[in-house]
Amino acid sequence: MTALVALHLGAASVLGSLAVPVAAQGTQSPPESSTAGAPLLLTGATVHVGDGRVVERGQVLVDTKRGTITFVGPDLESPPGVERVDCAGKHLWPAMIAANTVVGLTETESVRATRDFEETGDLTPEVRADTAFHPDSTLIPVTRSAGIGYVLAVPSGGLVAGQSALMRLRGWSPSEMVVRAPVGLHVHLPSMLVRARKGSPDAAEKAMKARAERDRRMHAFERLVLDAKDYVRARDADAKTPYDTRLEAMRGVISKATRVFVHADALADIQVALDRTRRLDVAMVLVGGYDAPLVAGELAARDIPVIIAGVHRLPMHRDDPYDAPFTLPARLRGLGVRFCIARAGGSFEAPHERNLPFEAATAVAYGLDAEVAMSAITSEPARILGAGAIGSIEAGKAASLILCSGNPLELTTKVERMWLDGREVSLDNRHEELRRRYESKSRR
């Protein structure tokens, strides 16, 4: 996002490459380990479509030139000239989607120069995550090794943080990795949740200040949207209207091509978000949603999906049961609210994005069907993010698949191979590199 930071990083990488011996360079595997060629036939696997359907001893035919699936089913005569992969005893799943992360926008949390997910200022709708995405991040192969093929790179900082991008974890440049950008405009509401000792004399004062700050910032967001509507009307009527980068970035929000992703957990914050987005006539997605079941009726009626920002978290309210975060997906499912499962996001969580399937697994242990849980990290995030071509194993869709020894929700399951858009990608990563290094050292 910041050219100066990019310049510094570029200079540092050049100086570093001059100082490091050739044998020590290139520790990260290339993003592609195969190129498009003959059609690919995956045979004998248990195929999990991604929407709850399962095909036993399935056949999946892939057009590697187009990167799409051409056939899924139990019976298919092997066409001539195909590359055949025997998957007997294995399970084939759609590549997973991490729908709330800064993978690709950060590297080391303690090094400011590697954190490129936030800008100075409270209202920065013109900031785009796709232009800041770092294809050579060592976090990408680590994330990919868990079976995650796509991430929603989310900006943060300020009230209106910028616009997110759906990125595939294969490619040499940001433009090659983009699936859809922008996806959403991200609004981070200041929480109304006041941490104060019960009966504390200053609790009411703290709550009043928090409410005033939230209302002030929401008024600023409302003013931004109204100004953008006026600007779009004026610019469409007269091309000589002065160009405004910030307001031009709001054009998609005004037309509803870009939805507003509101990050909020507490009931009061969610209610304010619902009220303002309804009044402003903008499309909304709720990110976080801890108290979403309390407004499930409106969420379902307006078809507002929820991106659950972490199942592995503590209860938010004093009197909540210990398992309230764990049962949230099952409760939303029972209330008819569309949702997907993601992680908490942020720089600290980025190196651990590989744990996404285990967040879904906890939801299974607390009432959610296992196939529904997998769809909550595959086909459902694809629908919510407006990327219907990914997230499921169906004819005509992107051939983005993972071959596993079992169910990815199980800790013992190993992701053995991955294809993104019909091309196999390496699952090697920094962790495996270190394992090999120190295993060989221990044998000396």
C-alpha positions as CSV (number, residue, x, y, z in Angstrom):
1,M,0.0,0.0,0.0
2,T,2.9,2.3,0.8
3,A,5.4,2.9,-2.0
4,L,8.1,4.0,0.4
5,V,7.8,0.7,2.3
6,A,7.9,-1.3,-0.9
7,L,11.0,0.7,-2.0
8,H,12.7,-0.1,1.4
9,L,11.8,-3.8,1.2
10,G,13.0,-4.0,-2.4
11,A,16.3,-2.4,-1.5
12,A,16.7,-4.7,1.5
13,S,16.0,-7.8,-0.6
14,V,18.6,-6.8,-3.2
15,L,21.2,-6.1,-0.6
16,G,20.4,-9.4,1.1
17,S,20.7,-11.4,-2.1
18,L,24.1,-9.9,-2.7
19,A,25.3,-11.0,0.8
20,V,23.9,-14.5,0.9
21,P,25.6,-17.4,-0.9
22,V,23.7,-18.8,-3.9
23,A,23.2,-22.2,-2.3
24,A,21.3,-20.5,0.6
25,Q,18.9,-18.5,-1.7
26,G,15.5,-19.5,-3.0
27,T,14.3,-21.2,0.1
28,Q,10.6,-20.9,-1.1
29,S,9.4,-23.3,-3.7
30,P,8.0,-21.8,-6.9
31,P,4.3,-21.3,-6.8
32,E,3.7,-23.7,-9.6
33,S,5.1,-27.2,-9.7
34,S,3.4,-28.2,-13.0
35,T,2.2,-26.4,-16.1
36,A,-0.9,-26.8,-18.2
37,G,-0.8,-29.8,-20.6
38,A,-2.8,-33.0,-21.0
39,P,-6.2,-33.4,-19.4
40,L,-6.0,-34.7,-15.8
41,L,-8.2,-37.6,-14.6
42,L,-8.4,-38.1,-10.8
43,T,-9.9,-41.6,-10.2
44,G,-11.2,-43.6,-7.3
45,A,-11.3,-40.9,-4.6
46,T,-14.3,-40.1,-2.4
47,V,-15.3,-36.8,-3.9
48,H,-16.8,-34.2,-1.5
49,V,-18.5,-31.7,-3.8
50,G,-18.5,-29.0,-1.1
51,D,-22.3,-28.6,-0.7
52,G,-22.9,-31.7,1.3
53,R,-23.0,-34.2,-1.6
54,V,-20.5,-37.0,-1.7
55,V,-19.5,-39.2,-4.8
56,E,-18.0,-42.6,-3.8
57,R,-15.2,-43.9,-6.1
58,G,-15.6,-40.7,-8.1
59,Q,-13.9,-39.6,-11.3
60,V,-12.9,-36.0,-11.8
61,L,-11.8,-34.8,-15.3
62,V,-9.8,-31.6,-15.4
63,D,-9.1,-29.4,-18.5
64,T,-5.7,-28.2,-17.4
65,K,-5.5,-25.6,-20.2
66,R,-8.6,-23.9,-19.1
67,G,-8.2,-24.7,-15.4
68,T,-11.7,-26.0,-15.1
69,I,-13.5,-29.3,-14.2
70,T,-15.2,-30.9,-17.1
71,F,-16.7,-34.0,-15.4
72,V,-17.6,-35.2,-11.9
73,G,-19.3,-38.6,-11.4
74,P,-18.9,-42.3,-10.6
75,D,-18.5,-43.5,-14.1
76,L,-16.3,-42.2,-16.9
77,E,-14.4,-44.0,-19.7
78,S,-10.8,-42.8,-19.6
79,P,-10.3,-40.5,-22.6
80,P,-7.2,-41.0,-24.6
81,G,-4.1,-38.9,-23.8
82,V,-5.1,-38.0,-20.2
83,E,-2.7,-37.9,-17.2
84,R,-4.3,-40.4,-14.8
85,V,-3.9,-40.1,-11.0
86,D,-5.0,-43.0,-8.9
87,C,-6.7,-41.6,-5.8
88,A,-8.1,-44.9,-4.4
89,G,-8.6,-44.7,-0.7
90,K,-8.2,-40.9,-0.7
91,H,-10.6,-38.0,-0.3
92,L,-10.9,-35.1,-2.8
93,W,-12.2,-31.8,-1.4
94,P,-12.4,-28.3,-2.8
95,A,-9.5,-26.0,-1.8
96,M,-10.4,-24.1,1.3
97,I,-11.0,-20.3,1.5
98,A,-9.8,-18.2,4.4
99,A,-12.3,-15.3,4.4
100,N,-10.8,-12.9,7.0
101,T,-7.0,-12.6,7.0
102,V,-4.0,-10.5,6.4
103,V,-1.9,-13.3,4.8
104,G,0.0,-11.7,2.0
105,L,-0.2,-8.2,3.7
106,T,2.1,-9.0,6.6
107,E,5.2,-11.1,7.3
108,T,6.6,-10.5,10.8
109,E,4.3,-8.7,13.3
110,S,7.2,-7.2,15.3
111,V,8.7,-5.6,12.1
112,R,6.7,-2.6,11.1
113,A,8.1,-2.5,7.6
114,T,6.5,-5.9,6.8
115,R,3.0,-4.9,8.0
116,D,1.2,-3.4,5.0
117,F,-2.5,-3.9,5.9
118,E,-3.3,-0.5,7.4
119,E,-3.0,3.1,6.4
120,T,-3.0,6.4,8.4
121,G,-6.3,8.0,8.6
122,D,-9.9,7.2,9.6
123,L,-11.5,7.2,6.1
124,T,-9.4,5.4,3.4
125,P,-11.9,3.7,1.0
126,E,-9.4,4.1,-1.8
127,V,-6.9,1.6,-0.2
128,R,-6.9,-1.7,-2.1
129,A,-5.5,-4.9,-0.7
130,D,-4.7,-6.5,-4.0
131,T,-2.0,-3.8,-4.9
132,A,-0.2,-4.5,-1.6
133,F,-0.3,-8.3,-1.7
134,H,3.1,-9.9,-1.4
135,P,3.4,-13.1,-3.6
136,D,6.7,-14.2,-2.1
137,S,5.5,-14.1,1.5
138,T,6.7,-17.2,3.4
139,L,3.3,-17.4,5.1
140,I,1.6,-18.3,1.8
141,P,3.2,-21.8,1.4
142,V,2.5,-22.5,5.1
143,T,-1.1,-21.5,4.7
144,R,-1.3,-23.5,1.4
145,S,0.1,-26.7,3.0
146,A,-3.1,-26.9,5.1
147,G,-5.3,-27.1,2.0
148,I,-6.2,-23.4,1.9
149,G,-6.0,-22.2,-1.8
150,Y,-7.6,-18.8,-1.5
151,V,-7.6,-15.9,1.0
152,L,-9.6,-12.7,1.4
153,A,-6.9,-10.2,2.1
154,V,-8.5,-7.6,4.5
155,P,-7.2,-4.1,5.3
156,S,-7.6,-2.8,8.8
157,G,-7.0,0.5,10.7
158,G,-9.3,3.4,11.0
159,L,-13.1,3.4,10.6
160,V,-13.2,2.8,6.8
161,A,-10.0,0.7,6.2
162,G,-10.2,0.1,2.5
163,Q,-11.2,-2.6,0.1
164,S,-10.4,-6.3,0.3
165,A,-9.3,-8.7,-2.4
166,L,-9.9,-12.4,-3.0
167,M,-6.5,-13.9,-3.9
168,R,-5.5,-17.4,-5.1
169,L,-2.3,-18.7,-3.4
170,R,-0.5,-19.4,-6.7
171,G,1.2,-16.9,-8.9
172,W,4.2,-14.7,-9.4
173,S,2.5,-11.3,-9.1
174,P,-0.5,-9.8,-7.4
175,S,-2.3,-9.3,-10.7
176,E,-1.9,-13.0,-11.5
177,M,-3.2,-14.0,-8.1
178,V,-6.4,-11.9,-8.0
179,V,-9.6,-13.8,-8.3
180,R,-11.9,-10.8,-7.5
181,A,-11.0,-7.3,-6.4
182,P,-12.4,-5.3,-4.8
183,V,-14.7,-7.6,-2.9
184,G,-15.9,-5.4,0.0
185,L,-15.4,-2.1,1.7
186,H,-14.3,-2.8,5.3
187,V,-15.8,-0.8,8.2
188,H,-14.4,-1.4,11.7
189,L,-16.9,-0.2,14.3
190,P,-15.5,0.9,17.7
191,S,-16.9,-1.6,20.2
192,M,-19.6,-0.5,22.7
193,L,-18.5,-3.3,25.0
194,V,-17.1,-1.6,28.1
195,R,-14.8,-3.6,30.4
196,A,-15.5,-2.3,33.9
197,R,-15.9,-4.0,37.3
198,K,-19.5,-4.7,38.1
199,G,-20.9,-1.7,40.1
200,S,-17.9,0.5,39.2
201,P,-18.9,4.2,39.5
202,D,-17.2,5.0,36.2
203,A,-18.9,2.2,34.2
204,A,-21.8,4.4,33.1
205,E,-19.4,7.2,32.1
206,K,-17.2,4.8,30.1
207,A,-20.3,3.5,28.3
208,M,-21.5,7.0,27.5
209,K,-18.1,7.9,26.1
210,A,-18.0,4.7,24.0
211,R,-21.4,5.4,22.6
212,A,-20.6,8.9,21.7
213,E,-17.4,7.8,19.9
214,R,-19.2,5.2,18.0
215,D,-22.0,7.6,17.0
216,R,-19.4,10.2,15.9
217,R,-17.6,7.7,13.7
218,M,-20.8,6.2,12.2
219,H,-21.9,9.7,11.3
220,A,-18.5,10.2,9.5
221,F,-19.2,6.9,7.6
222,E,-22.8,8.1,6.8
223,R,-21.4,11.4,5.5
224,L,-18.9,9.6,3.3
225,V,-21.6,7.5,1.7
226,L,-23.9,10.5,1.1
227,D,-21.0,12.6,-0.3
228,A,-20.1,9.7,-2.6
229,K,-23.7,9.5,-3.9
230,D,-23.7,13.2,-4.7
231,Y,-20.3,12.8,-6.4
232,V,-21.3,9.8,-8.5
233,R,-24.4,11.6,-9.7
234,A,-22.5,14.8,-10.5
235,R,-19.7,13.0,-12.3
236,D,-22.1,10.8,-14.3
237,A,-23.9,13.9,-15.4
238,D,-20.8,16.0,-16.2
239,A,-17.4,14.4,-16.9
240,K,-15.8,17.7,-16.1
241,T,-16.6,17.3,-12.4
242,P,-13.3,17.2,-10.6
243,Y,-12.1,13.7,-10.0
244,D,-11.9,12.6,-6.3
245,T,-9.9,9.4,-5.6
246,R,-11.6,8.7,-2.3
247,L,-15.2,9.2,-3.5
248,E,-14.5,7.4,-6.8
249,A,-13.5,4.4,-4.7
250,M,-17.0,4.4,-3.3
251,R,-18.7,4.0,-6.7
252,G,-19.1,0.2,-6.3
253,V,-20.6,0.6,-2.8
254,I,-23.2,3.0,-4.2
255,S,-24.1,0.6,-7.0
256,K,-24.1,-2.4,-4.6
257,A,-21.5,-4.1,-6.7
258,T,-19.2,-3.8,-3.7
259,R,-20.7,-4.7,-0.3
260,V,-19.9,-3.1,3.0
261,F,-18.2,-5.6,5.4
262,V,-19.0,-4.3,8.9
263,H,-16.7,-5.8,11.6
264,A,-18.9,-6.0,14.8
265,D,-19.6,-8.5,17.5
266,A,-21.7,-6.8,20.2
267,L,-25.5,-6.5,19.8
268,A,-25.6,-2.7,20.0
269,D,-22.9,-2.4,17.4
270,I,-24.6,-4.9,15.0
271,Q,-27.9,-3.0,15.4
272,V,-26.3,0.3,14.6
273,A,-24.7,-1.3,11.5
274,L,-28.0,-2.8,10.4
275,D,-29.9,0.5,10.9
276,R,-27.3,2.7,9.0
277,T,-26.8,0.3,6.1
278,R,-30.6,0.1,5.6
279,R,-31.0,3.8,5.7
280,L,-28.1,4.4,3.3
281,D,-29.3,1.6,1.0
282,V,-26.0,-0.3,0.8
283,A,-25.4,-4.1,0.8
284,M,-23.9,-5.5,4.0
285,V,-21.9,-8.4,5.2
286,L,-21.4,-8.9,8.9
287,V,-17.9,-9.9,10.1
288,G,-17.5,-11.2,13.6
289,G,-21.2,-11.7,14.5
290,Y,-20.8,-13.0,18.1
291,D,-24.3,-11.6,19.0
292,A,-25.7,-12.2,15.5
293,P,-28.3,-14.9,16.7
294,L,-30.0,-12.0,18.6
295,V,-30.9,-10.3,15.3
296,A,-31.2,-13.4,13.2
297,G,-34.6,-12.4,11.9
298,E,-33.4,-9.2,10.2
299,L,-30.2,-10.9,9.0
300,A,-32.2,-13.7,7.3
301,A,-34.9,-11.3,6.0
302,R,-32.3,-9.0,4.4
303,D,-30.1,-12.0,3.3
304,I,-27.1,-10.5,5.2
305,P,-24.4,-13.3,5.6
306,V,-22.1,-13.6,8.6
307,I,-18.4,-14.3,8.4
308,I,-17.8,-15.8,11.8
309,A,-14.4,-14.3,12.9
310,G,-13.2,-17.2,14.9
311,V,-14.7,-20.1,16.7
312,H,-11.7,-20.6,19.0
313,R,-12.4,-17.6,21.3
314,L,-13.6,-16.8,24.7
315,P,-17.2,-15.9,25.6
316,M,-17.7,-12.2,25.2
317,H,-20.3,-11.5,28.0
318,R,-20.1,-12.2,31.7
319,D,-23.0,-14.6,31.8
320,D,-22.4,-16.5,28.5
321,P,-21.9,-20.2,28.6
322,Y,-18.3,-21.3,28.0
323,D,-19.3,-22.9,24.7
324,A,-21.1,-19.9,23.2
325,P,-18.4,-19.2,20.5
326,F,-18.3,-23.0,19.7
327,T,-22.0,-23.3,19.1
328,L,-22.4,-20.1,17.1
329,P,-22.2,-21.7,13.7
330,A,-24.8,-24.4,14.6
331,R,-27.1,-21.7,16.1
332,L,-26.9,-19.5,13.0
333,R,-27.6,-22.6,10.8
334,G,-30.7,-23.4,12.9
335,L,-31.9,-19.8,12.6
336,G,-31.6,-19.7,8.8
337,V,-28.7,-17.2,8.6
338,R,-26.1,-17.7,5.9
339,F,-22.6,-17.9,7.3
340,C,-19.1,-19.0,6.7
341,I,-16.3,-19.8,9.2
342,A,-13.1,-17.7,9.2
343,R,-10.4,-16.8,11.8
344,A,-10.0,-13.7,13.9
345,G,-7.8,-12.0,11.4
346,G,-5.0,-9.5,12.2
347,S,-1.2,-9.7,12.0
348,F,-0.9,-12.0,15.0
349,E,-3.2,-14.6,13.5
350,A,-1.7,-14.6,10.0
351,P,1.0,-17.2,10.6
352,H,-1.6,-19.5,12.1
353,E,-4.2,-19.3,9.3
354,R,-3.4,-23.0,8.6
355,N,-5.6,-23.8,11.7
356,L,-8.8,-22.7,9.8
357,P,-10.1,-26.3,9.4
358,F,-9.8,-26.9,13.1
359,E,-12.0,-24.0,13.8
360,A,-14.7,-25.6,11.7
361,A,-14.0,-28.9,13.4
362,T,-14.8,-27.4,16.8
363,A,-18.1,-26.3,15.4
364,V,-18.8,-29.9,14.4
365,A,-18.1,-31.1,18.0
366,Y,-20.7,-28.6,19.1
367,G,-23.6,-29.4,16.9
368,L,-22.8,-28.5,13.3
369,D,-22.9,-31.3,10.6
370,A,-19.5,-32.2,9.3
371,E,-20.3,-31.7,5.6
372,V,-21.9,-28.3,6.4
373,A,-18.8,-27.3,8.4
374,M,-16.6,-28.1,5.3
375,S,-19.0,-26.1,3.1
376,A,-18.5,-23.2,5.6
377,I,-14.8,-23.0,4.6
378,T,-15.3,-23.8,0.9
379,S,-18.5,-23.2,-1.0
380,E,-20.2,-20.8,1.4
381,P,-17.3,-18.3,1.6
382,A,-17.2,-18.5,-2.2
383,R,-20.8,-17.5,-2.4
384,I,-20.5,-14.7,0.2
385,L,-17.4,-13.3,-1.6
386,G,-19.1,-13.3,-5.0
387,A,-16.8,-16.0,-6.4
388,G,-19.1,-18.7,-7.5
389,A,-16.6,-20.3,-9.8
390,I,-14.6,-21.7,-6.8
391,G,-15.4,-23.5,-3.6
392,S,-17.0,-26.7,-5.0
393,I,-16.1,-29.7,-7.2
394,E,-18.6,-29.3,-10.1
395,A,-18.4,-29.3,-13.9
396,G,-17.6,-25.9,-15.2
397,K,-16.0,-24.6,-12.0
398,A,-12.4,-24.0,-11.3
399,A,-10.3,-27.1,-10.7
400,S,-9.0,-26.1,-7.3
401,L,-8.8,-29.3,-5.4
402,I,-7.0,-30.9,-2.5
403,L,-6.3,-34.7,-2.2
404,C,-6.3,-35.8,1.5
405,S,-5.8,-38.9,3.5
406,G,-9.1,-38.3,5.2
407,N,-11.3,-35.4,6.5
408,P,-9.3,-32.1,6.7
409,L,-11.2,-31.4,9.9
410,E,-9.2,-34.2,11.6
411,L,-5.8,-33.4,13.1
412,T,-4.4,-36.7,11.7
413,T,-5.4,-36.0,8.1
414,K,-2.6,-35.1,5.7
415,V,-3.1,-32.9,2.7
416,E,-1.1,-34.8,0.1
417,R,-1.6,-32.8,-3.1
418,M,-3.2,-29.6,-4.3
419,W,-4.3,-28.2,-7.7
420,L,-5.3,-24.6,-8.2
421,D,-7.0,-23.8,-11.5
422,G,-5.9,-27.2,-12.8
423,R,-2.2,-26.8,-12.0
424,E,-0.6,-28.7,-9.2
425,V,1.2,-26.5,-6.7
426,S,3.9,-27.3,-4.2
427,L,3.0,-28.0,-0.6
428,D,6.5,-27.4,0.6
429,N,7.0,-24.6,3.0
430,R,9.2,-23.0,5.6
431,H,8.1,-25.4,8.4
432,E,9.0,-28.4,6.3
433,E,12.3,-26.9,5.3
434,L,13.3,-26.4,8.9
435,R,12.2,-29.9,9.8
436,R,14.4,-31.4,7.1
437,R,17.3,-29.1,8.2
438,Y,17.2,-30.1,11.8
439,E,16.4,-33.8,11.1
440,S,19.6,-34.0,9.1
441,K,21.5,-32.2,11.8
442,S,20.4,-34.6,14.5
443,R,21.7,-37.5,12.4
444,R,25.2,-36.2,12.3
